[in-house]
């Protein structure tokens, strides 16, 4: 292995966006292998993101700081962050511990997919720091393609795999766990859609989506949902291709409500929708019918509502919501290009490569 002759460790930073699912991933066929019950498709966002920094440390443990709270792999060895770092090291066949810090620029755990951006950013920052290179091309030369990184990210949180790409991204379940694929179906420039996120409550959810995925199988509505999804996915993809917002909107509303119906009829039953959510979506439909609100809703595992609309209508939508729902808080987002990995700090002008690519290839049993 190349010697570390630099005095100060290089700090790698990954900024990964959240994504909003248009056809939701709900239910797992295999928990360990993160094999989803169904194919899903999402839109990668642009502004709602997580930034994670990672640098190598001489310590014999990992350290992770989020919102001024620090945990280590000594004190919290079972934390999913440290389990994920162990997984990445084993995939790369590289040793070395990391110091990490992370920050979300939006509320956490209330249906704005913080685990998606969080595990995407963690995977990218940790991989870049372990390999010693933030360049996608260099990682790819080492056998760590974007597709590979997406699969590593989804091991941390399923939806995170889709955040490794920009635009409209499909995660296909395949007919066995290894046949899963994550692909950019349509580039971000294909259709400039906005997501006006209406935060009705930023209270953390009581039941994580990981737990709720398991409860889905007991719902009598789950099998009918799965049976109908191939048709819905085909309709959604056609609507995206043709930029047909009315069809897309109708499908995403049904999909979100169906997912929540499965959650509420599972065992244990999980309720993410609040009275405010229900009042709000009913208002959206009334206003849309009246021609005042050119937007369609979708809702992840939380009480908050994403209004999908054409970018040119985002202002009208936001203004109309602000006027009628002054108690809500809006986050204006739109389709985005995917994550970025860079070098930060005083070391940014240094040569970042700490392991030569052939050396990594030799060590990398994944490629
Ligand atoms: C409602 O990806 O958070 O956002 O794989 O257990 O971490 P885990 O679940 P997670 O589930 C996301 C569910 C969803 C729909 C979606 O993003 O497709």
Boltz pocket constraint, residues with backbone or C-beta under 6 A from the ligand:
constraints:
  - pocket:
      binder: B
      contacts: [[A, 19], [A, 20], [A, 21], [A, 23], [A, 24], [A, 25], [A, 26], [A, 40], [A, 113], [A, 115], [A, 116], [A, 154], [A, 156], [A, 157], [A, 158], [A, 159], [A, 160], [A, 209], [A, 210], [A, 211], [A, 213], [A, 299], [A, 300], [A, 301]]
      max_distance: 6.0
